[in-house]
Structure formats: structure tokens, C-alpha cells
């Protein structure tokens, strides 16, 4: 069966992409400030596109790895719902990973490829093992830190202290989100309201607050915009 746009959006959980973009923009803004250069628009677009491929690929690969569990617990997901074959999802995931790596070849620093390889290793390890052991929540948390590292390394070949600290803060926040989500899965009716979607959306606000303090108050508006855009997208494409 053919891959439709609606199915692709669901597989990639694209409603959450604004949070990834804000993570990357925060890393790029801090890095470019440290370098004393202006915000690199073209390079930023390239890096954001690459990270979007990694995120969507990771989410699609997650559906592939969870297809048997989803068939019993989340039949609305594309594979158990019969929208797409598992092999097609695997092919899509690998294509997105490859596209992300290829895009980073054109980034200002080739070290972005090395950081991306580490990020992909974390994504794949989490997707393969997260239903088998609770400790893999740490892998998921580290993937958010990886977004900051890839953006910084692709731009300058290194990461500043500010980038690392902000990445670690988001790493801790992602760990909290993942733990809360796992607890919700154990409840018959969940929490009764959109806890996880809201927690995911608020990741962008964390970046906005940090940049408002470190760089300029105007960045707070970017954080708020990320929350609004993410919650709007989640109305059409589930992000949890």
C-alpha cells in the first residue's frame, strides 16, 4: 500500500517538530553569539532540516519496533491500523536517517556528522530496547541533549558551556516527560487530560526562557510561539 501524507505525518509525529527546531535554534544562537557572528540563517535551515529527518526517522523507527506491542495496546498507530506495511516504515526510517546525514555534509563543520552518528546510535538503541528495560528512559533523555550537540558541532565543530548546560537541562526535562509517560501507560484511563502533549510543547518555552536570560528578552516570544505551534499541531497529529 502507498505511503500517504497523512500516514507519514503520523509516523513522524511531526506536531512535535517545533520543539526540536527550538532546541536547535537555541544551540545555534548561543554558538553564534560565542563566535561573535550573526545568526547563520542558511546554515541554520540546513541543520534544522537534518534534525527534522532524524526526529521523524526516529519516530517512524519507533513505530516499526513497537508494531507488535501497538497491535495489542495502540491499534490506532499506522502499522496495526493497516495504513502501511512494517517493511515500508523501516525503509522510510532508514531513508530519513540517511537524508539527515547527507544534509550535514554541507554544514559549516564536518564534525556535525560525528555528533549526528552519536545521536542516531542513541535513537536506534532506545527504539529497539525501550519496551524491554525501564533504564532506557535515559537514552531518550540523551537524544534531546544530542540535538543541541549536533547543532553546535555542525556549526562550529564544538559546543560551548552554555549549550551543554541548556542541553543537560532539556535532557533532565525529557527524562521527566518519559517517566511520566511510562506511568500513564500503567493507568487504565491515563491522566484524564493531555499531560504529555503539554509537557512536550513546553520544551520550547524552556529554551525561550534560557535565551531571554542569556541573550535577549525577545527570545521569550519564540519560546511561547513554539508552545502554541506545537499544541496546534497536536490537534491534528498525535505527538505522544
N, C-alpha and C positions, 0 to 999 in steps of 0.2 A: 504494500500500500504506500502511496506517495506521502512525502513529508509536507504537511500543510503549515502555513504561517502560524496559525493558532496553536498547533501542536508544538512547533518549535519554541514559541514564546513560553508555553507551559513547561517544557523540558528545561529551558534555561532559566526559569524563574526570573525573567527579565525585569519584573517590577522592583526587584532589589538592586538592580544595577546602579541607580543613582548613589547608593551608599558607597559602592566600590569606586565610582567616579570621584566622590568627595574625598575618600581616603587618599586616592592617587593625587588629586589636586592639592590636598593639604601637604603631602610629601613633596610635591614639585614646588609649591610656594615656599616652603621652608628651605628647600635645597637651593632654589634660585636666589633667595634672599641672602643665604650664606655665601653664595658665589658672587653676589653683588651685581647680578644681571637682571634684566627684565624678565617677566613671566614668559616662558617659551611656548607660544601658542601652538605652533606646528608640531613640535616635539611632544607637547602635552597631548594633542589629539592622537598621535601615533601610540603613545603609551597607554592612554585610556582605551583605545580600540583593542590593543593587545590584551590588556587586563580584562576587558569585557569578554574576549574569546576564552580566556582561562576560566572566568567565573561561569559563563554559560556552558562551557565544556565540562567543568567540574560538576555542575548541577545535573547535566544530562547523564554523565557517567554515574552519578549517584542513583538516578532512576534505573539505569542498567543493572547496577549492583544490587539494588533493593527490589528488583522486579518480583521475586518470589514472596518477599515479605509484604510488598504492596498488594499482591494478589489476594492476600488474606486480610490486610488491615486498611489499605488505602486504595480501593478499587477505582477511585476517580483519577488516579495518575494515568498518563497516556498509554503506557505499556499494558497494564492489566485491563484498561478500558477498551483495548483493541484499536486504539488510534494509530499505532505504529508498532512495527516489529522490533524486538530487542536488538537484533543484529544491526538494524538501521540506526538505532540510538547509539550503539557502540561506535559505528562508523562516523556518525556526526560528532561524537565526543572527541575522537582522535583527530578529526579534521579541524575542529576548533582549537585544540591544543597546538597542532602544527601551525595553524594560521597565526596564533599568538606569538609563537617563537619566531616565525618568519618576519613578522612585523617588527619585532625588536632588533632584527639585524640592521634596521635603518635608524635606530635610536642613536643619540649622540655618543653613548658609550656602549661598547660591546659587552661590558660586564653585566649589563642588564640580562643578557642571555643566561649567565651563570645563576643570577638571583632567581630568574624565572624557572630554571631547572629545579632549584630547591623548592620553589612554590608548587610546581607540578608534582614533585615527589610527595609533598605533604597532602595535596588534594587527592591523589590516587590512593595513598595509604589510608587516608580517612574513609574514602568511599568504599574501599574494599573491606576494611575491618571494623567500621563503626558500629555495626549491628552485633559484633562478636565480643567487644570489650568496652566497658564504660570509660576506660582511661583514654580512649581515642578522642574524647572531647578536647583534649589538649592539642591534638593535631588540627582540629577545626579552628581553635583559637589562634594557632600559629599561622594559619593561612591568611588571616587578616593582617598580621604583622608582615607577612610576605608581600602583601600588596604595597605597603609603604617601602619595603626594601627594593622591590622590583622598580618602582617609580624612581626612587632616588638613584639607584645604581645605573638604570638606563639613561638617566640624565647626566650624572656626573661621575659615575664609577665608584661612589662611596655614599655613606649615609651619615648625616650629621647627628649630633647628640639629640637635638630636638626631634628629629624624625624618628629616631629609635625610641625615645620616651613616649611620644604620641602613639607610635605603633604598639608599644607594650601596653599602653592604656586601653587601646582598642582590642588588643589581644585578651586582656582581662575581661573586658566588657563582652566580647564574643563568647568567652568561656561561660560567663554568667547566662547569656542567652541560650547557649547549647544545653546547659544543665537544666534550666527552667523548661526548655522544650522537651527534654527527656522525661522530666517529672510529669509534664502534661500528658505524655503518651500513656502514662500509667493510670490516668484518671478516666473513668468511663465517659464523662461528658466534657472533658477538658476543663478549662478555667471559666468557661461561660462568656468570655469576651476575648477580643483579639490581642492577647498579651504579647505573643511572639511577633506578629506583624508590627506592632507598635515599638517593641524593643529594637527590632531590626531597623525600622525607619529612624529611630532616634540616634543611630550611629552617626549619621551625618551632622546632627546637632553637636555631638561631642567634638568633632573636627572644627565646626564653626566657632564654638566657644574657645577652643585652644588657639585658633588663628586670630580670633578677636583680641585675645590677651597678648599674644606674641607679636602680631603684625599690625592689624588694623581692625577696628570695630565693624567695618563693613562686611567682614567675613562672617559675622553672625547671621547676616541675611542669607548668605549662601547656605549655611547650615540649616536654617529654617526652611529655605526653598527645597533642600534635599528631603527633609521630612515630609513636606507637602507633596512633592512629586512621587516619593516612594509610596505613601499611603494612597495617593490617587491611582497609581499603577496597580497596587494590590487589590483594588476593587475589581479589576478585570483579569489579572493573572495572579494566582496564589503565589505568595513568596515563602510560605512555610512548608 
